[in-house]
């Protein structure tokens, strides 16, 4: 517990994307979280992040003091989708076991497939090809999908396919996601803890039924969206700590996620 507390203290206070951690096996932490500010990417229909000043400056007693207040939708920036987001009666944010958010992880890289196809869906073949090279996805693994779209963040036009806002913008979304058949294959043939990717949704932008969400969440498998810096990770040989804001009854929330590379 002391070791975990030290890791969390470090990653919550060090802004760089990768950092050596003294005393931790492997010693390198990669920050997979985008900072929250006015440029944070939210769904076109959602309210964005706002940070307002309550007080900032020198008090009448002569010392500096600052305090702010923020507001935001649950689903935006680097965040977690809890299963209840698309599956009635399944885990809310506060109900997800911590063990499910911490563990060994892998990166399935489909950047080449997505280069000329913003509507690409990560397929069963992609997952099986990864396993052919790296071995079977082990029980208790956190699976991260790298589409390469992280390089566009936070340019909404390039990242989402449109920079328009409101309900009329949703049909204009174009970004990769997970094929529902691949989601079903994972739930039926592998036993993963969670899944994440470097786009705004686990379903591609053109999805209207959000089937991958529904398939995964029905099995209480949460999703991490808008994950940063996946290009800094190997295909395997690292662990992930993904801790969301603990919103009681929440369907999602801001996520601080880091990777710890093995030696």
C-alpha positions in Angstrom: 0.0 0.0 0.0 2.9 2.4 0.8 4.4 1.6 -2.6 1.0 2.3 -4.4 0.5 5.5 -2.4 4.0 6.7 -3.4 3.2 6.1 -7.1 -0.1 7.9 -6.9 1.5 10.9 -5.1 4.2 11.1 -7.8 1.9 10.9 -10.8 -0.5 13.4 -9.4 2.2 16.0 -8.9 4.6 15.5 -11.8 3.4 17.1 -15.0 5.7 15.4 -17.5 4.5 12.5 -19.6 7.3 10.1 -18.5 9.2 10.0 -15.3 11.7 7.8 -13.5 10.3 6.5 -10.2 13.0 5.7 -7.7 12.4 2.4 -5.9 9.8 1.1 -8.3 10.6 -1.9 -10.5 11.1 -0.6 -14.0 11.2 2.9 -12.8 9.4 4.7 -15.6 5.9 6.1 -15.4 4.0 7.4 -18.5 1.2 9.8 -18.0 -1.7 8.7 -20.2 -4.0 11.7 -19.2 -4.7 14.9 -21.0 -4.9 18.0 -18.8 -8.3 19.5 -18.3 -8.8 23.1 -19.5 -10.8 25.1 -22.0 -9.5 23.1 -24.9 -10.5 19.7 -23.5 -12.5 17.6 -26.1 -16.0 16.8 -25.1 -18.9 15.2 -27.1 -20.5 17.8 -29.3 -23.7 17.8 -27.2 -21.9 18.1 -23.8 -20.9 21.1 -21.8 -17.1 21.7 -21.8 -14.7 22.1 -18.9 -14.9 25.4 -17.0 -12.5 26.7 -14.3 -13.5 29.8 -12.5 -11.6 31.8 -9.9 -13.0 32.2 -6.4 -9.8 34.0 -5.2 -6.3 34.4 -6.4 -3.8 36.8 -4.9 -2.5 38.2 -1.7 -4.9 38.3 1.2 -5.4 41.2 3.6 -3.2 39.3 6.0 -0.3 39.3 3.5 -0.1 35.7 2.3 -0.8 34.3 -1.2 -4.0 32.2 -1.6 -5.8 30.7 -4.6 -9.0 28.7 -4.9 -11.0 27.8 -8.0 -14.2 26.0 -8.9 -14.7 23.8 -11.9 -17.7 22.3 -13.8 -17.8 19.7 -16.6 -19.8 16.8 -18.1 -18.8 13.3 -16.9 -17.7 12.3 -20.4 -14.9 14.4 -21.8 -11.2 14.6 -21.9 -9.4 11.5 -20.5 -12.3 9.8 -18.7 -13.8 6.5 -17.7 -17.1 5.1 -18.9 -18.6 3.0 -16.2 -20.8 0.0 -17.3 -24.0 1.7 -16.2 -23.5 4.2 -19.0 -25.0 1.8 -21.4 -26.1 -1.2 -19.3 -28.9 -0.8 -16.7 -28.0 -2.2 -13.3 -24.3 -2.6 -14.0 -21.4 -0.9 -12.1 -21.5 2.8 -11.5 -18.2 4.6 -11.2 -18.0 4.1 -7.4 -18.9 0.5 -7.7 -16.1 -0.6 -10.0 -13.6 -2.7 -7.9 -10.2 -1.0 -7.7 -8.6 -4.2 -8.7 -10.3 -3.9 -12.1 -8.6 -0.6 -12.7 -5.1 -1.7 -11.8 -3.1 -4.4 -13.6 -1.0 -5.6 -16.4 -1.8 -4.0 -19.8 -1.1 -4.3 -23.5 -1.3 -2.0 -26.5 -2.8 -3.2 -29.8 -1.5 -0.9 -32.5 -3.7 -0.3 -35.5 -2.3 3.1 -36.6 -1.6 1.8 -40.1 -5.1 0.6 -40.6 -6.5 4.0 -39.4 -4.1 6.2 -41.4 -6.5 6.5 -44.4 -9.7 5.3 -42.8 -11.0 7.5 -39.9 -14.0 5.1 -39.6 -11.9 2.1 -39.0 -13.0 -0.5 -36.5 -10.5 -2.6 -34.6 -11.3 -6.2 -35.7 -11.0 -9.7 -34.3 -8.2 -10.2 -36.9 -6.3 -7.2 -35.3 -6.5 -8.8 -31.9 -5.6 -12.3 -33.2 -2.6 -10.8 -35.1 -1.4 -9.1 -31.9 -1.6 -12.5 -30.1 0.2 -14.2 -32.9 3.2 -12.0 -32.3 2.9 -11.4 -28.5 1.1 -14.3 -27.1 -2.5 -14.8 -25.8 -4.1 -11.9 -24.0 -3.9 -13.1 -20.4 -6.7 -13.2 -17.9 -6.9 -9.9 -16.0 -5.3 -7.8 -18.7 -6.2 -4.1 -19.4 -6.3 -3.7 -23.2 -5.4 -0.4 -24.8 -6.1 0.3 -28.5 -3.8 2.7 -30.3 -5.4 4.2 -33.4 -2.9 7.1 -33.8 -5.6 9.7 -33.4 -4.0 10.9 -30.2 -1.7 13.0 -32.4 -4.6 15.2 -33.3 -5.8 16.0 -29.8 -7.2 18.6 -28.9 -7.9 19.7 -32.5 -11.6 18.9 -32.7 -11.8 19.0 -36.5 -9.0 16.4 -36.9 -9.7 14.4 -33.8 -13.5 14.1 -34.0 -14.0 14.8 -37.7 -15.9 18.0 -37.0 -15.6 21.0 -34.7 -19.3 21.8 -34.8 -21.3 21.6 -31.6 -24.8 20.3 -30.8 -26.9 17.4 -31.9 -26.5 18.2 -35.6 -22.7 17.6 -35.3 -23.0 14.0 -34.1 -23.7 12.4 -37.5 -20.5 14.2 -38.8 -18.2 12.4 -36.3 -15.4 10.4 -37.9 -12.9 8.5 -35.8 -11.9 4.9 -35.2 -13.4 2.5 -32.6 -13.8 -1.1 -31.7 -15.8 -3.4 -33.9 -18.7 -4.8 -32.0 -17.8 -8.3 -33.1 -14.3 -7.8 -31.7 -15.9 -6.6 -28.4 -18.0 -9.7 -28.3 -15.0 -11.9 -29.1 -13.1 -10.3 -26.1 -16.0 -10.9 -23.8 -16.6 -14.5 -24.9 -13.0 -15.7 -25.4 -10.8 -13.6 -23.1 -11.2 -12.3 -19.6 -10.0 -8.7 -19.6 -10.4 -6.1 -16.8 -10.9 -3.0 -18.9 -10.3 -1.5 -22.3 -9.3 1.9 -23.5 -8.2 3.8 -26.6 -7.0 7.1 -27.9 -10.3 8.4 -29.4 -13.4 9.9 -28.0 -15.5 6.7 -27.9 -15.0 3.0 -27.7 -17.5 2.9 -30.7 -16.4 4.6 -33.8 -17.7 8.1 -34.6 -20.2 6.9 -37.1 -21.8 4.5 -34.7 -25.5 5.1 -34.0 -26.2 2.0 -31.8 -23.1 2.0 -29.6 -22.9 -1.7 -29.7 -19.4 -2.1 -28.4 -20.3 -0.1 -25.4 -23.3 -2.3 -24.8 -21.5 -5.6 -25.3 -18.6 -4.7 -23.0 -20.7 -2.9 -20.3 -23.2 -5.8 -20.1 -20.2 -7.8 -18.8 -19.2 -5.0 -16.4 -16.0 -4.1 -18.4 -15.4 -0.4 -18.1 -13.8 1.7 -20.9 -11.2 4.5 -20.9 -11.6 7.1 -23.6 -9.3 9.9 -24.9 -6.2 8.1 -23.5 -3.0 10.1 -24.1 0.6 9.1 -25.0 -0.1 5.5 -26.2 2.8 6.0 -28.6 5.1 5.9 -25.6 4.2 2.4 -24.6 5.4 -1.0 -25.8 3.1 -3.7 -27.0 3.3 -5.4 -23.6 5.5 -5.3 -20.4 3.8 -2.6 -18.4 1.0 -2.1 -15.9 -1.7 0.5 -15.7 -3.3 2.4 -12.8 -6.6 4.1 -13.9 -8.4 5.9 -11.1 -11.5 8.0 -11.9 -13.1 10.6 -9.8 -15.3 8.6 -7.4 -18.7 10.0 -8.3 -21.4 8.1 -6.4 -23.9 6.7 -8.9 -21.9 8.2 -11.8 -22.0 6.9 -15.4 -18.4 8.2 -15.9 -15.9 10.7 -14.8 -12.5 12.3 -15.2 -9.7 9.8 -15.2 -6.1 9.9 -14.1 -4.4 7.0 -15.8 -0.7 6.1 -15.8 1.4 3.3 -17.1 4.3 1.8 -15.2 6.8 0.1 -17.5 8.5 -3.1 -16.4 12.3 -3.3 -16.2 
